[in-house]
Amino acid sequence: MIRRTTGLVAAAAAALLALVGAGPPSAGAAHDERVIVLPGATSAEGIASGAGSTFYAGDLFGGDIYRGDIRKGTAEKFIDNAPGRMAVGLRADLDDGLLFVAGGFTGMGYVHDLDTGATVATYQLAGPGAIINDVAVTADGAWFTNSFAAELYFVPVVDGVPGPSRTLALSGPAGDTSGEFNNNGIQATADGSTLVVAHSAQGALNLVDPDTGASTTVSGLSLPTVDGIVLEGRTVYAVQNGLGQVAQVRLSGDLRSGTVTKVITSEFFAVPATVARFGDELAAVNAHFDSGFPPTASQYEVVVVDR
């Protein structure tokens, strides 16, 4: 895949390194931090919570998927994908037993069986010039973002079976693709009526109507280099990769405004990209983009901290 998109990867590399920047060193470490190495990973970016203390993490450029346990502090390769795939953001659909994976520069979205790891479905969501970056699961299916186009993509799931995808054109602030990296992390409210989409270039969270694509910005927030997000009720955990931290945001009742109530840092963070919640703990995956793009770190890991 990288050989087929050399120009695109070079452009994205410059954009991503500009987005990450040097970033200040993190401080204020939590009292019960631990690091879980992804054995054999050549890169990393996405993480998702599974059943209990299970997590899933992706090898960004290798496309492989790891499965681990934050309580046991273990991880092993779960899905050994063929060359050419990428694994950016990912999300587990526990009700339907599916794992959705954003395919990055391939323009693809992938669906795996959570038990066996087998590929259930593949989708060519966008063509050249795309980066399918993250995914959110709702009761009806899964939404994917594209950081280089003003579009979202929806894959419906009926009786556990993924159906044909559709494209949603975005308007308003979420439709702005003038930045180097634009729409990134995505989550949905519990009833699926509103999508919350992180916009990296704007350093903002936008609310998107999943029926019309119209959007508005959540006021009162400044989240430079925002990446992956987790939404639970009115609380958002937003990774700021270039700052090496996770911001805890409290949204208003109507979700239209928000306040950063806490900043979570760790001496073990090394450009965290995405985060998952496990009770009173957060698990963030280190992308190590400060080592270059593609990254060249000697290992890739998940960092578990108190939230």
C-alpha positions in Angstrom: 0.0 0.0 0.0 2.8 2.4 0.9 4.5 1.8 -2.4 1.3 2.6 -4.3 0.7 5.8 -2.5 4.2 7.3 -2.0 3.2 10.9 -2.8 0.2 10.7 -0.5 2.2 9.2 2.4 4.9 11.9 2.0 2.3 14.6 2.1 0.5 13.1 5.1 3.8 12.6 6.8 4.6 16.3 6.6 1.1 17.2 7.8 1.1 14.7 10.7 4.6 15.8 11.9 3.4 19.4 11.8 0.3 18.4 13.8 2.3 16.5 16.4 5.1 19.0 16.8 7.6 18.6 19.6 5.1 18.9 22.4 5.9 19.5 26.0 7.0 16.7 28.2 4.1 15.2 30.2 3.9 15.5 33.9 1.6 14.7 36.8 1.8 10.9 36.4 -1.0 8.8 37.8 -0.3 6.6 40.8 -1.0 3.2 39.1 0.4 3.4 35.6 1.6 0.4 33.7 2.8 -0.3 30.2 1.7 -3.2 28.0 4.0 -3.9 25.0 2.4 -5.0 21.7 4.9 -7.8 20.8 6.3 -7.5 17.3 4.2 -4.5 16.3 5.9 -2.2 13.8 3.6 0.7 14.4 0.4 1.5 16.4 -2.5 3.9 16.4 -5.9 2.6 17.4 -7.3 1.0 20.6 -10.8 -0.2 21.5 -12.3 -1.8 24.6 -13.8 -5.3 24.4 -15.6 -7.5 26.9 -14.4 -7.1 30.5 -10.7 -6.0 30.6 -10.0 -7.0 27.0 -8.6 -4.5 24.6 -7.9 -4.5 20.8 -5.1 -2.5 19.3 -3.9 -2.1 15.7 -0.6 -2.1 13.9 -1.0 1.1 11.9 1.1 0.2 8.8 1.1 -3.6 9.3 -2.6 -3.9 9.5 -2.5 -6.6 12.2 -4.7 -6.5 15.3 -3.6 -7.3 18.8 -5.8 -8.5 21.6 -4.8 -7.9 25.2 -5.9 -7.7 28.8 -5.3 -4.5 30.8 -5.7 -6.4 34.1 -3.2 -9.1 33.3 -0.9 -6.7 31.4 -0.7 -9.0 28.4 -1.1 -8.7 24.7 -0.7 -11.0 21.7 -1.3 -10.8 18.0 -4.9 -11.7 17.3 -5.4 -11.1 13.6 -2.4 -11.5 11.2 -3.5 -9.6 8.1 -2.0 -9.8 4.7 0.3 -7.1 3.5 -1.4 -4.0 2.1 -3.9 -3.4 4.9 -3.7 -0.6 7.5 -5.3 -0.4 10.9 -6.0 3.1 12.2 -9.0 3.6 14.6 -11.0 0.6 15.6 -14.1 -0.2 17.6 -15.7 -3.4 19.0 -19.4 -4.1 18.6 -20.0 -6.5 21.4 -23.7 -7.0 20.7 -23.0 -8.3 17.2 -19.6 -9.8 17.8 -17.8 -7.6 15.3 -14.7 -5.5 15.2 -14.6 -2.5 12.8 -11.3 -1.1 11.6 -10.5 2.1 9.8 -8.1 1.4 6.9 -6.2 4.7 6.6 -4.6 5.5 3.3 -6.2 2.4 1.7 -9.6 4.1 1.8 -11.0 0.9 3.2 -13.1 -0.1 6.1 -12.8 -3.6 7.5 -15.1 -5.8 9.7 -13.8 -8.8 11.6 -15.4 -11.5 13.7 -14.6 -10.8 17.3 -14.3 -14.5 18.2 -12.2 -15.9 15.3 -10.7 -12.7 13.8 -11.9 -13.7 10.4 -12.7 -10.9 7.9 -16.5 -10.6 7.7 -16.6 -7.7 5.2 -14.5 -5.1 3.4 -15.6 -1.7 2.1 -13.9 0.7 -0.4 -15.2 3.7 1.4 -13.1 6.3 -0.5 -10.6 6.5 -3.3 -7.1 7.9 -3.5 -6.4 10.9 -1.3 -8.4 9.5 1.6 -7.4 8.6 5.1 -10.1 6.6 6.8 -9.2 7.5 10.3 -11.6 6.4 13.0 -14.8 4.6 13.7 -17.8 4.7 16.1 -20.3 2.0 16.8 -24.0 2.6 17.3 -27.0 0.3 17.8 -27.5 0.3 14.0 -24.0 0.1 12.6 -20.7 1.9 12.4 -19.6 5.4 11.3 -16.1 6.1 9.7 -14.3 9.4 9.4 -12.1 10.6 6.5 -9.5 13.2 7.5 -9.1 14.5 3.9 -12.7 14.7 2.8 -15.9 16.3 4.1 -17.6 12.9 4.4 -18.6 10.2 6.9 -19.4 6.6 5.9 -22.0 4.4 7.5 -22.1 0.6 7.5 -25.4 -0.7 8.8 -25.6 -3.9 10.7 -28.8 -6.0 10.7 -29.1 -9.2 12.7 -25.3 -9.2 13.1 -24.6 -8.9 9.3 -23.0 -5.7 7.9 -24.8 -4.3 4.9 -23.9 -1.9 2.0 -22.2 1.3 3.1 -23.4 4.8 2.4 -21.8 8.2 2.3 -22.9 11.3 4.3 -21.8 14.7 3.0 -20.9 17.1 5.8 -21.7 20.8 6.0 -20.8 23.4 8.6 -17.6 23.3 10.6 -17.2 19.5 10.2 -17.3 20.0 6.4 -14.1 22.2 6.6 -11.2 20.3 5.1 -8.8 23.2 4.7 -6.5 21.9 7.5 -3.7 19.4 7.2 -5.7 16.8 9.2 -9.4 17.4 9.7 -12.1 15.0 11.0 -10.5 12.4 13.2 -11.9 10.7 16.3 -15.7 10.0 16.3 -18.2 8.8 18.8 -22.0 8.7 19.0 -24.5 9.5 21.7 -26.2 6.4 23.3 -29.3 6.8 21.1 -27.3 7.5 18.0 -29.0 10.8 17.3 -25.8 12.9 17.4 -22.3 12.2 16.3 -19.4 13.9 18.1 -16.5 14.3 15.8 -13.0 15.6 16.7 -11.5 18.0 14.2 -7.7 18.0 14.5 -7.0 21.2 12.6 -9.6 23.2 14.4 -8.7 21.8 17.8 -12.5 21.3 18.3 -15.3 18.9 18.8 -18.2 19.2 16.3 -21.7 17.8 16.6 -23.0 16.2 13.4 -26.5 15.2 12.5 -26.3 11.7 11.2 -29.3 12.2 8.9 -28.4 15.5 7.2 -24.6 15.9 7.8 -25.2 19.4 9.2 -22.8 20.3 12.1 -22.1 22.8 14.8 -19.1 23.4 17.0 -19.1 22.6 20.7 -18.4 26.0 22.2 -16.0 26.8 25.1 -13.3 24.3 24.1 -9.8 24.5 22.8 -8.2 21.1 22.1 -5.1 21.5 19.9 -4.0 18.3 18.1 -7.1 16.5 19.2 -7.1 12.9 17.9 -9.2 9.9 19.2 -12.1 10.4 21.6 -14.3 8.4 23.9 -17.8 9.6 24.8 -19.7 8.3 27.9 -22.8 10.2 28.7 -21.7 13.9 28.8 -18.1 13.1 29.4 -15.5 13.1 26.6 -12.0 11.8 26.9 -10.0 13.5 24.1 -6.5 12.6 23.2 -4.2 15.5 22.3 -1.4 13.7 20.6 1.0 16.6 20.1 0.6 17.6 23.8 1.0 14.0 25.0 -2.2 14.2 27.1 -5.8 13.3 27.4 -8.3 16.0 28.2 -11.4 15.2 30.2 -14.3 17.3 28.9 -17.7 17.8 30.5 -20.4 18.7 28.0 -23.6 20.6 28.7 -27.0 18.9 28.8 -27.6 19.8 25.1 -24.0 18.9 24.2 -23.5 22.4 22.6 -20.9 23.6 25.1 -18.1 22.0 27.1 -15.4 22.6 29.7 -12.1 20.8 30.2 -12.3 19.6 33.8 -9.1 17.6 34.0 -5.9 16.9 32.0 -4.4 13.4 32.3 -0.7 13.0 31.6 1.9 10.2 32.0 5.6 10.0 31.8 5.0 6.9 29.6 3.0 8.7 26.9 4.8 8.9 23.6 2.4 10.6 21.2 -0.7 8.8 22.3 -3.3 8.7 19.5 -6.4 7.0 20.8 -7.9 5.9 24.1 -10.3 3.4 25.6 -11.9 3.4 29.1 -12.0 0.5 31.5 -13.8 1.6 34.7 -11.6 4.0 36.6 -8.7 3.5 34.1 -7.9 4.7 30.6 -5.7 2.8 28.1 -4.0 4.9 25.5 -1.9 3.5 22.6 1.5 5.2 21.9 1.9 6.0 18.2 5.5 7.3 18.6 5.0 9.7 15.7 7.7 11.9 17.2 10.2 9.2 15.8 9.1 9.9 12.2 6.4 8.9 9.8 6.3 6.0 9.3 7.4 5.8 12.9 10.7 4.0 13.8 10.4 3.3 17.5 11.9 0.0 18.8 8.5 -1.0 20.4 4.9 0.1 20.6 2.8 -0.1 23.7 -0.4 0.6 25.5 -0.2 2.8 28.6 -2.8 2.3 31.4 -3.5 5.3 33.7 -6.0 6.4 36.2 -8.7 8.6 34.7 
